[in-house]
Amino acid sequence: MKNFKTQSPSPKIRQQLTLQAMVWPALACMIVFTYLPFYGLTVAFKNYSVMDTMQTSKWVGMQNFLTAFKDQFFWNSVLNTLGISFLKLLIGFPLPIIIAVLMWNMKGMFKNAVGIILYLPHFLSWVVLGGMMTSWLATTGILSKFLVGVGVLSAPGNFLINANQYWWVAVLSDVWKETGWNTIIYTAALTGIDPTYYEAARIDGAGKLRQFWYITLPMIRRIIALNFILTIGGLLNSNLDQAMVLINPLNRSKAEVINSYVYTVGLQQGDFGYSTAVGLFVSVISLILVLVTNFVTKKLNDNETVF
Amino acid sequence: MMAETASVQVKKHVKIRENQVFNAVTAFFLLLFSLVILIPVWNVLVSSFSNAQELPNVTLWPRGFTLENYKAVFRDSSLAQAFGISTAKTVIGVVTHLAVTSMAAYAMSKSNLAGRKFYTALGIVTLFFSGGMVPTYLLYRQLGLLDNFMVFILPQLFSYYDMIIIMNFFRDIPPSLEESAQIDGASVWQMFTKIVLPLSKPVLATIALFNGVFQWNDYMTTKMFVNTKSLYPIQMKLYEIIVQSQTQSMNDLTAGAVLPTSTHSIQLATIVVTALPIIIVYPFLQKYFVSGMTLGAVKG
């Protein structure tokens, strides 16, 4: 007992110390890069421009939010974000489900080859895709050639400089890029279905379409619901990477989304206080959106939340 | 009796026919989707090998075959440097991300870790909330990360989401392996580096791939936080070329010019060079990507 203090720490404590030390770097990262910026959110309630620091900037209460309410450029970016998101929901949500079911019916080499091709665009950056789009969508590009060839368009045109077509450009390019990748989650769910259900159905004389309607669809209902909630919660999330490449002076009125507006006003024009307020406002609305949809699906699904 | 069997036979026949039609229609649509992806990509590839003046006529085959566009790309020393920056940020980023994230994952996989609940709570918040663009910018400014290569590395050191995936993999390793090593006197660190890590190559490969693709493709970090051109990765370089050639084509439009300029050709060649590393490795590693995606979805 005498030399208790001079003893080295017990193996248990030493073990625990090593384990703790292994968490520290991660902990430091989270605190610095996620938690410290939360403090920066107070900027939303300040008049804070490029020349200011946290100390010199003045508190202005809700003024930045009131400005946002009266800012027609902000509301225009909200409108564009919502328009693009809804169209994306309409096309981009059901398409992966359909393709996953189609692919699941195929076997072997064909299935693998289709998989490799369909997942590929997900791995191209938006810069690469944006660069390719400037040549596809140009007046002399393949899209014009194709549409004129099949008689949909009477004369070739540049789709990127026509503001009225921008929403479709944004939606379809996003669908082109991500649809294949988004099938994976459904493919995984489909693989989890017990094949005996299908055997039983086949013996009872159900064709492929009936099998799809009465077995496949009910079995993947939950994952569809989960994805739906996530999509609704993300309605106000705009694709900044995409917007930054495709925006140009001629289509800006339809292409400016919330994120790109925050970027332009905040980082380019240096109005930190105001742009933080806009970002914070949109995040709070998004959060409410997720909570509400989760609540509604809970009610619809007999009190089972998907989260 | 005879009639009944006949009708069953007919029914069976109809079913088989229905299934065949179904399969044919399925194959047709999948082929169509594949072409919708392949043809545009192919078009860019053949355009990059075409003479600038012939670009408007290129659809599926190069016109006026030339390597000039690629020569111009490789002659530009700033592009070579950007390639170097991209490679450095990808390699250093992936290695450090794996080190920090897997270390934390190992500690968090032990249920006797003191404060585990607290760490979990801290981590889950990072999955759903962030300070946003401007607060992040202000923080980086204060930390001196603006115009600094470390802005590509430090914020990406740790991801709670990746940690969950790695942690779940660690948990599936039979505890008996570590127990016997412990009896032989191995320290925690030795068990982590000598036993657990070597057994976890599949999950580490998956995370490395996702992180690597992110690092290679990311350009917003540069756009937001880096102004020094010598720090531009290849994606940012390509972004500049695209913006430049778009402005040019808009000027051409107002000036009434029809012929594309060589900027377009160089843009096409740069696109191919930028996307090439990913397109080359992607088919071989596709199964890791897919498994990673489902790992995260099912377990996370």
Interface residues (C-beta under 8 A of the other chain):
Chain A: R14 Q15 Q16 T18 L19 Q20 M22 V23 P25 A26 L27 C29 M30 V32 F33 T34 Y35 L36 P37 F38 Y39 G40 L41 V43 M54 I99 L102 M103 N105 M106 F110 A113 V114 G115 I116 I117 L118 Y119 L120 P121 F123 L124 S125 W126 V127 V128 G130 G131 M132 T134 S135 W136 A138 T140 I142 K145 N158 L160 I161 W176 G180 W181 I184 I185 A188 G205 G207 K208 L209 L240 D241 M244 V245 N248 P249 L250 N259 V262 Y263 G266 L267 F272 S275 T276 G279 L280 S283
Chain B: K11 K15 E18 N19 F22 N23 T26 A27 F29 L30 L31 F33 S34 V36 I37 L38 I39 P40 V41 N43 V44 S47 L55 P56 T59 V100 T101 M103 A104 Y106 A107 M108 K110 N112 L113 A114 G115 Y119 L122 G123 V125 T126 F129 S130 G131 G132 M133 V134 P135 T136 Y137 L138 L139 L143 L154 P155 L157 F158 Y160 M163 S187 V188 W189 F192 V213 W216 N217 D218 Y219 M220 K223 M224 Q235 M236 L238 Y239 I241 I242 S245 Q246 T247 S249 M250 L253 P260 H264 Q267 L268 T270 I271 T274 A275 I278 I279 Y282 P283 Q286 F289 V290 M293 T294 A297 V298
